Each structure stands twice: as structure tokens, then as C-alpha cells.
Amino acid sequence: IVADAVVNNQQILIVGDYDADGATSTALVVRALNSFGAGKVNFLVPNRFEYGYGLTPEIVDVASEFCPDVLITVDNGISSIDGVNAAKSNNIKVVVTDHHLPGQQLPDADAIVNPNQPGCEFPSKSIAGVGVAFYLMLAVRAALRDRDWFSAQRATPNMGDLLDLVALGTVADVVPLDENNRILVEQGIRRMRGGKARAGIRALFKAAGKDISACTSTDLGFFIGPRLNAAGRLEDMSAGVECLVTDSDSVAEDIATELNRLNVQRKQIEQGMLGQALADMNTLLETLDNDQLHAGLCLFNDEWHQGVIGLLASRIKERFHRPVVAFAHANDDADSDEIKGSARSIQGLHIRDVLDSIATRHPGLIQMFGGHAMAAGLSISRENFDAFKQAFEREVESQLSADQLEEVVETDGSIAPDHMSLQTAEVLESAGPWGQQFPEPVFDNQFEILHWKIVGEKHLKMQLRHNEGGKAIDAIAFNTLEEDLPSFEKIHLAYRLNVNEFRNIRNLQLIVDCMSATEQ
């Protein structure tokens, strides 16, 4: 279908998602089709505040203005039953590419490319949406090559040139780094380090103040992905896609500067929401013993920003080790009867299956839902929040044991002072990429606190000495709350060894995952 559209010079429209995976997927397909010689390629990313997620009938109306012959979804579409039907009724061929888990009914698309659909034998079930798009474009290139489409005048493109996009989208979407995903990410990072990244990714690194020639998966996940995501969270992801599609350094840098500004704004909004949520949780805890805290947490506030509730849910989940659903008014309209939620889970609980079970037991309670094992999204009526909250708490409680609700920090043990070195950190860095379900080694030791201060308003910077002696070591704990600040002299840390580079000087730094006081 796609190869026919290229050869016949048909109008192709890419409909993406408004997160980093969707943006990289969209940019990848646009760039690939252009490199194949397609003459009519456009993209459309639904604004989350106007149209919500996926290929809805409303977004099909907008898509129809492009007069597409073929519509390709990326990182969405597997649950878009009505949207696909709307497109087909307009005589638009639909190719769905997605990686989200399908429901009981599949859309009536002309083709579906999704490793998680029934009957698909593709072995890497954890691939991100951008990875699915990449493999489709590989197949389209092969189909075009079989038709002798490429020639001396139209060179066969090197698909490896797109792996910087695959690496960024894969890491930013926090999918498990199975063997296949690690290969894709590693190859993408090698291209970035080797000066082969596209203008937009180079500009995002520059805006983040990071050196792309020494980039790691951590940089993609914590610095580049959030800046790209900021566009979709606060405004429109089209700017993020444009940043990745352009070949102009100046255009890319202008867009990256704006994305950086949006990311700063996003952080401020997130901090305000987190403060409100923690105040609500503290009020709740004052009425309960901590072991009586509900197995699942549902939060809603009239003032919360719809684009940031996913981040809020993650922060609350990390704080209380509970599955969390955070809700905000749809379209940030306080008069709207609809509220939208972002769910985040802990190990041992498949959050999309929880929502599916609730929808089955309580028909009509959930208007729409979809997602993965660890993250999902949904929409409900505002008046049904209390009913959903009770149903969610009961469902989570039935699926999780008391032991699963106790957070356990697993480490690779303690290391001696002479192994706590820059050389060890560099060896571990070279063994990456690290990520979801392929975690970076975590160690634990006891230290003496020599000095500490707050940097960047919320990060705890410490100078430590190993209990067994040795020189002072720098350590940092990100996003530290006031109640976490040390009021003691000795500390037990779970930490990762990190190479901190500043003004071309590389030093060892410990990244703190967990800390507690030790006996004086």
C-alpha cells in the first residue's frame, strides 16, 4: 500500500502522537518517504487539548483537508475503531502502525503493523512506536527496490541514517531495552557521537547544554526527551516534529530554544502540582496508619494541567510505591464534564489490564482507555470520579499482595573505595545503553557527609567520604524534598557511578537513588 502510494505519487498523510515517541515516529516516516522519492508527504499531530489521543473521527475531519490517498498512523491507531471507519468512509486507505496493546476489537484498517496484535510473530514485543515505523520503512524500501524504483538518479537511501530518531524515541518512551531495542539504541547513539545526528537532535543537545559527542541513553531520557515532550505537554507537538524534520541548523536551533523554554515552564507547573498532591497525601496520611494506605491511588485537582498529569503520577508513584492515576479537566476546561487521567504502575501490576477489568466490571464507567503494562491513559466523566476511584482501589488491592506494596531497593552490593573511581564509572558507561528492564548497576555503601547544599532549587549536592576512608566524593540526589534533607552525619546510599563532565574536566559523581541515616 505504501509503496504503491510512493510510485503513483499519491498524497500520504502521517498522523502521529503528541509525545516524543510519536514525534520521532512521525519525523522518521516523513524523512524516509521523502528519501524514497515520495512527492506528496504531510504530517498531522493532534493537539491533545483539542482532539485528544489517537485517530479520532474529529482528527479525520482535519486530516481530510489534506486530501490524502493513504493515511499512516504512527504510535497510535490500534484502538481507533471509529476513526479508521471515518477515514475509510472518506475513501482514505489506512495503515495503522502502533505498539500499544490492542483491545478485543481491531480497527478495520487496510493494514495493521503492531507486534502485539494477535498472530504477529515479530519477536521484539517491547519495541517502541518509532521502532515499528522504522521496520515498516525498511520493508517499504525493500518493496521499492524489488520494483527497480531506485536508480543512479534516485539512490537507495541508507536507513541507518534514521537510527538517531529510533534511539531517541525508544529511550524517551521508556520501553524495555530487550536485545533488539538495545541494538537500535546503541547504533543510534553511535551515530550521534560520530557527528551524524540530524540538525534537530544536535540543536536539542545544545539547548540542554549537553555534549552530543559523549551522549548516553541517560542524556536521551532525562535531557533531550523531556524537551521534545514539552511541546506536546503544553502546546503543540508539531513544533517538535518540525525540529526533527528540518535540515536547517538555524531553524532547528530556533525551535530547540523554544522547546527549552517550554520545558522550563513545564517544570514549574509540575512542581506546583506536586506540592498540591503531596499536601493532599499528607492530609490523607494523617488520618491513616501508613500501612493502611490504599493499594492504588487516584488523585484529581481542578487546577491541574492535563499535559503534566503523567509526570505527576510518576512522581507520586515513586514517592509512595503505589499505582497512581492522576486526573485533570479535559482540555484544561474547568467547565468540562470530562476528565482525563494518566496512570503509572509498579512492578507486578499490568495497569492497562486493570483498566480493562474495570471497564468490563463497570460498563460505561470509563469512556476510553489504552496503554502498556506500566503506563496508560483514560477518560471518564467528572461525576464518575469517586466511583472510578473506588473501583480502581478494589481492583488493585485484589491483584497486589502486601509484599508487592513494600518497596525493595535492589543493588549489586557494596564496592571498595579503590573501585569507586572515574575509571570504573567510564567502564560502566561504555557497557550501556542502560534503561528500562536493563538497569544500570546500583551499589550501596555507607558514607560520612562532609558537606551538602541545594543546587538548582531542588537538587541535593553532597560531598562524601567512604566510611573506610579515601578522598572526598561528589554525589547528587535529584528532585529532593525538604523532608529528605539530611539532618545526620552518616548516610547509607544506593547509588550509580556517573561521569560528570564540566568545562572539559571529567570527575566521578554518585547519582543517588535512595538514602537513609545510619547509626552515628
C-alpha positions in Angstrom: 0.0 0.0 0.0 2.7 2.5 1.0 5.0 1.5 -1.9 2.1 1.9 -4.3 1.5 5.4 -2.9 5.1 6.4 -3.5 5.3 5.0 -7.0 1.9 6.6 -8.0 2.8 9.9 -6.5 -0.2 9.8 -4.2 -0.9 12.1 -1.2 0.4 10.4 2.0 -0.5 11.8 5.4 1.2 10.7 8.7 -0.9 11.0 11.8 1.3 10.9 14.9 1.1 11.1 18.7 2.0 14.1 20.8 4.8 12.5 22.8 8.5 12.0 22.0 7.9 8.5 20.6 5.1 9.9 18.4 7.2 12.9 17.3 10.3 10.8 16.4 8.0 8.2 14.6 6.4 11.0 12.6 9.7 12.6 11.6 11.2 9.2 10.7 8.4 8.3 8.3 8.3 11.7 6.7 12.1 11.7 6.2 12.1 8.1 5.0 9.3 8.6 2.4 11.0 11.8 1.2 14.2 9.9 0.8 12.4 7.3 -1.2 11.2 9.9 -3.7 7.6 10.4 -2.5 6.4 13.7 -3.7 3.4 14.4 -1.5 4.0 13.8 2.2 2.4 15.7 5.0 2.0 15.1 8.7 -0.6 15.9 11.4 -0.2 15.6 15.1 -3.4 16.0 17.1 -3.3 18.7 19.7 -4.1 16.9 23.0 -6.2 19.7 24.3 -8.4 19.9 21.2 -8.6 16.4 19.9 -7.2 14.0 22.5 -5.3 10.9 21.7 -5.2 8.9 18.5 -7.1 8.8 15.2 -10.5 10.1 16.3 -13.3 10.9 13.8 -12.6 14.6 14.7 -9.0 14.4 13.6 -10.0 12.5 10.5 -12.1 15.6 9.6 -8.9 17.7 9.9 -6.9 15.1 8.0 -9.4 15.2 5.1 -8.4 18.7 4.4 -5.1 17.3 3.2 -7.0 15.1 0.7 -4.8 12.1 1.5 -5.0 8.9 -0.6 -3.2 7.0 2.2 -3.1 7.8 5.9 -0.4 6.2 8.1 -0.8 6.3 11.9 2.4 6.1 14.0 2.5 5.3 17.7 -1.3 5.2 17.7 -4.3 3.7 16.0 -4.7 0.2 17.4 -7.8 1.4 19.4 -9.1 3.9 16.8 -12.1 1.9 15.7 -14.3 4.9 14.9 -11.5 7.0 13.5 -10.5 4.3 11.0 -14.1 3.8 10.0 -14.4 7.6 9.4 -11.3 7.6 7.2 -12.5 4.6 5.2 -15.9 6.2 4.6 -13.9 9.1 3.1 -12.2 6.7 0.7 -8.8 7.0 2.5 -6.7 3.9 2.8 -5.4 3.5 6.3 -2.2 1.8 7.5 -2.1 1.6 11.3 1.4 1.3 12.9 1.4 1.1 16.7 2.9 -0.8 19.6 0.2 -0.3 22.2 -1.8 -3.3 23.3 -4.9 -4.0 21.3 -8.4 -4.3 22.7 -10.8 -7.1 21.8 -11.7 -5.5 18.5 -9.1 -4.4 15.9 -9.8 -1.4 13.7 -10.8 -2.1 10.1 -7.7 -0.7 8.6 -6.2 -1.8 5.2 -3.1 -2.9 7.1 -2.1 -3.1 10.8 1.6 -3.2 11.8 1.8 -3.9 15.5 4.0 -6.6 17.2 1.4 -7.0 19.9 -1.6 -7.8 17.7 -2.8 -11.4 17.7 -0.9 -13.7 15.4 2.2 -11.4 15.0 5.4 -13.4 15.2 7.7 -10.4 15.4 9.9 -11.4 18.4 10.6 -7.9 19.9 7.2 -7.2 21.6 8.7 -4.3 23.5 9.6 -2.2 20.5 8.6 1.4 20.6 6.3 3.1 18.1 9.3 4.6 16.4 10.8 1.2 16.0 7.6 -0.2 14.4 7.7 2.8 12.0 11.4 2.1 11.2 10.7 -1.6 10.3 7.8 -0.6 8.1 10.0 1.9 6.2 12.7 -0.9 5.9 10.0 -3.1 4.3 8.8 -0.2 2.0 12.4 0.3 0.8 12.7 -3.4 0.1 9.4 -3.3 -1.9 10.5 -0.3 -3.9 13.9 -2.0 -4.6 12.1 -5.1 -5.9 10.2 -2.8 -8.3 13.5 -1.3 -9.6 12.4 2.1 -8.2 15.9 3.2 -7.2 18.4 4.1 -9.9 21.5 6.2 -10.5 19.3 9.2 -10.4 17.4 8.1 -7.3 19.9 6.5 -4.9 18.8 3.8 -2.5 18.8 5.6 0.9 20.7 4.3 3.9 18.1 3.5 6.6 20.8 3.5 9.3 20.8 7.3 9.0 17.4 7.3 10.8 18.6 5.4 13.9 19.3 8.6 15.9 15.5 9.1 15.8 14.9 5.5 16.7 17.2 5.7 19.7 15.7 9.0 21.0 12.1 7.8 20.7 12.8 4.3 22.2 14.6 5.7 25.3 12.1 8.5 25.8 9.2 6.1 25.7 10.8 4.1 28.5 10.1 0.7 26.8 12.1 -2.3 28.0 15.5 -2.5 26.5 15.4 -6.0 25.2 18.2 -7.3 22.9 16.7 -5.7 19.8 15.9 -2.4 21.4 19.4 -2.2 22.8 20.9 -2.7 19.4 18.7 0.0 17.9 19.6 2.5 20.7 23.3 1.6 20.7 23.5 2.2 16.9 21.6 5.5 17.2 23.9 6.7 20.0 27.0 5.8 18.0 25.7 7.9 15.1 25.1 10.9 17.5 28.6 10.6 19.0 30.1 10.3 15.5 28.6 13.6 14.3 25.8 12.0 12.2 22.8 13.2 14.1 20.3 15.4 12.3 20.1 19.1 12.9 17.2 19.0 15.4 18.8 16.5 17.7 22.1 18.4 17.7 20.1 21.6 18.5 18.3 19.9 21.4 21.6 18.8 22.9 22.9 22.3 22.5 19.8 23.8 24.2 20.2 21.3 27.1 23.9 22.2 27.5 25.0 18.6 26.8 27.8 17.3 24.7 26.4 15.1 21.9 29.8 13.6 21.2 29.7 12.0 24.6 25.9 11.3 24.8 24.4 8.4 26.6 20.9 6.9 27.0 20.6 8.8 30.2 21.0 12.1 28.2 18.3 11.0 25.8 15.9 10.0 28.7 16.5 12.9 31.1 17.5 15.9 29.0 16.6 15.5 25.3 13.3 13.6 25.6 11.7 15.9 28.1 12.5 19.0 25.9 10.8 17.3 23.0 7.9 16.2 25.1 7.4 19.7 26.4 5.8 20.8 23.1 3.1 18.2 23.3 2.5 18.7 27.0 2.0 22.4 26.9 1.2 23.5 23.4 1.5 21.5 20.1 3.9 18.7 19.2 4.1 19.9 15.6 7.0 22.2 16.6 8.8 19.1 17.9 8.3 17.3 14.6 9.4 20.3 12.7 12.6 20.4 14.8 13.4 16.8 13.8 12.4 17.2 10.1 14.3 20.3 9.2 17.8 20.2 7.8 18.5 23.8 8.7 20.7 24.3 11.7 19.3 27.8 12.3 15.7 26.7 12.1 16.4 23.7 14.4 18.1 25.9 17.0 15.3 28.4 17.0 12.8 25.6 17.6 15.0 23.9 20.2 15.3 27.2 22.1 11.5 27.5 22.2 11.2 23.8 23.3 13.7 24.5 26.1 11.6 27.5 27.3 8.5 25.2 27.3 10.4 22.6 29.3 11.3 25.2 32.0 7.6 26.2 32.1 6.7 22.5 32.4 9.0 22.0 35.3 7.4 25.0 37.2 3.9 23.7 36.6 5.0 20.2 37.7 6.5 21.5 40.9 3.3 23.3 41.8 1.1 20.3 41.1 3.5 18.0 43.0 3.3 20.4 46.0 -0.5 20.3 45.9 -0.6 16.5 45.5 1.8 15.9 48.4 -0.2 18.2 50.6 -3.3 16.1 49.8 -1.4 12.9 50.5 -0.1 14.2 53.9 -3.6 15.1 54.9 -4.7 11.6 54.0 -1.8 10.0 55.9 -2.7 12.0 59.0 -5.9 10.0 59.1 -4.3 6.7 58.4 -1.5 4.5 59.5 1.0 4.2 56.7 0.3 0.5 56.2 -3.4 1.3 55.6 -2.7 3.5 52.6 -4.8 2.3 49.7 -3.2 -0.1 47.3 -4.0 2.2 44.4 -4.1 6.0 44.5 -6.5 8.2 42.5 -5.8 12.0 42.5 -7.7 14.9 41.0 -7.5 18.7 41.3 -9.5 21.3 39.4 -6.3 23.4 38.8 -4.0 20.6 37.4 -2.7 20.8 33.9 -3.7 18.0 31.6 -0.4 17.9 29.9 1.6 17.3 33.1 -0.5 14.7 35.0 1.5 11.8 33.6 4.7 13.3 35.2 2.8 13.9 38.4 1.5 10.3 38.5 5.1 9.1 38.1 6.4 11.3 40.9 3.6 10.2 43.3 4.2 6.5 42.4 7.9 6.9 43.1 7.1 8.6 46.4 4.6 6.1 47.8 5.3 2.9 45.8 1.7 2.7 44.7 0.0 2.5 41.3 -1.4 6.0 40.6 -3.9 7.6 38.4 -3.8 11.4 38.2 -6.7 13.3 36.6 -7.2 16.8 35.2 -10.0 18.5 33.4 -10.1 17.6 29.7 -8.7 20.5 27.6 -7.9 22.2 30.9 -11.5 23.4 30.8 -12.9 23.6 34.4 -16.5 23.6 32.9 -15.9 20.3 31.1 -17.7 17.2 32.3 -14.8 15.1 31.0 -11.6 14.5 33.0 -8.6 12.7 31.6 -6.2 10.5 33.6 -2.7 9.3 33.3 -1.9 6.0 35.1 1.5 4.8 36.2 2.1 1.4 37.8 4.7 -0.5 39.9 6.3 -3.9 39.1 3.8 -6.7 39.3 0.7 -4.8 38.1 -0.3 -4.5 34.5 -2.1 -1.1 34.5 -3.8 -1.5 31.2 -5.3 -4.8 32.2 -6.5 -3.2 35.4 -8.4 -0.6 33.4 -9.7 -3.3 31.1 -11.0 -5.2 34.1 -12.7 -2.1 35.5 -14.3 -1.4 32.1 -15.6 -4.9 31.9 -17.0 -5.0 35.5 -18.4 -1.4 35.3 -19.7 -0.8 31.8 -19.8 2.9 31.0 -17.6 4.0 33.8 -14.6 4.5 31.6 -15.2 6.3 28.3 -11.9 5.4 26.7 -8.6 3.9 27.7 -5.3 2.4 26.3 -1.7 1.9 27.1 1.0 -0.5 28.3 1.8 -2.6 31.4 3.4 0.3 33.2 1.6 3.4 31.8 -1.9 4.1 30.5 -4.3 6.8 29.8 -8.1 7.1 30.1 -11.1 9.4 30.1 -14.1 9.4 32.5 -16.9 11.7 33.4 -16.2 14.1 36.2 -19.2 12.8 38.1 -17.8 9.3 38.0 -14.5 10.1 39.6 -15.5 8.8 43.1 -16.9 5.6 41.5 -13.8 5.0 39.5 -11.6 5.7 42.5 -13.3 3.0 44.5 -13.3 0.6 41.6 -9.6 1.2 41.0 -8.7 0.8 44.6 -10.6 -2.5 44.8 -9.1 -3.9 41.6 -5.5 -3.0 42.5 -6.0 -4.4 46.0 -7.2 -7.7 44.5 -4.2 -8.0 42.3 -1.3 -6.9 44.5 0.0 -8.6 47.7 1.2 -6.7 50.8 4.8 -7.7 49.9 4.4 -6.1 46.4 3.4 -2.9 48.0 6.6 -2.8 50.1 9.3 -1.0 48.0 12.5 -3.0 47.8 15.7 -1.3 46.5 17.9 -4.0 44.8 21.6 -3.3 44.5 24.7 -5.0 43.2 26.2 -4.8 46.6 29.0 -2.6 48.1 32.2 -1.7 46.4 35.6 -0.9 48.0 37.0 2.7 48.0 39.6 1.9 45.4 36.9 0.7 42.9 34.9 3.9 43.5 36.7 5.7 40.7 36.3 7.6 37.5 37.8 4.6 35.6 35.1 2.3 37.0 32.4 4.8 36.0 33.7 5.0 32.5 33.8 1.2 32.1 30.1 1.0 33.2 29.2 3.9 30.9 30.7 2.1 28.0 28.7 -1.1 28.8 25.4 0.7 28.1 22.9 1.6 26.8 21.1 1.2 30.1 17.3 1.6 30.5 14.0 0.0 31.4 14.5 -3.7 32.3 18.2 -3.4 31.6 19.1 -1.3 34.6 22.4 0.4 35.2 24.3 -1.2 38.1 23.4 0.2 41.5 25.7 -0.1 44.5 25.2 0.6 48.2 27.7 1.8 50.8 27.9 3.9 53.9 29.4 7.3 53.8 30.2 10.3 56.0 28.7 13.6 54.9 31.3 16.3 54.7 29.2 19.0 53.2 25.8 19.4 51.5 23.8 22.2 49.7 20.8 22.6 47.5 21.5 23.4 43.8 19.1 24.2 41.1 16.5 24.9 43.8 15.6 21.2 44.4 18.7 19.0 43.9 20.8 17.9 46.9 24.5 18.2 46.2 26.8 16.4 48.7 30.4 15.8 49.4 31.0 12.4 51.0 33.8 10.2 52.3 33.7 6.4 52.2 33.4 5.0 55.8 36.5 3.0 55.1 38.5 6.2 54.2 39.6 7.6 51.0 39.2 11.0 49.3 36.1 13.1 49.1 33.5 12.1 46.5 30.7 14.3 45.0 27.2 13.0 45.0 23.8 14.4 43.8 20.2 13.4 44.6 17.8 14.9 42.1 14.4 16.3 43.0 14.9 16.2 46.7 12.0 17.3 49.0 12.6 19.3 52.2 11.8 16.3 54.4 14.6 14.4 52.6 17.3 16.8 53.5 20.0 15.2 55.8 20.0 16.0 59.4 22.7 13.5 60.2 26.4 12.9 59.7 26.5 9.4 58.3 24.4 8.0 55.5 23.6 4.8 53.7 23.2 5.3 49.9 22.0 3.2 47.0 23.8 4.9 44.0 25.1 4.7 40.5 28.6 5.7 39.4 28.5 8.6 37.0 30.9 10.5 34.8 30.3 14.2 35.4 31.9 16.5 32.8 32.2 20.2 33.4 34.4 22.6 31.3 36.1 19.6 29.7 37.1 18.1 33.1 35.7 14.7 33.9 35.1 13.6 37.5 33.4 10.8 39.4 30.0 11.6 40.7 27.5 9.4 42.6 23.8 9.6 41.4 21.8 8.8 44.5 18.7 6.6 44.1 17.9 6.1 47.8 19.4 7.3 51.1 18.8 6.7 54.8 20.6 7.6 58.0 23.0 5.1 59.6 23.9 4.8 63.2 26.2 7.5 64.4 
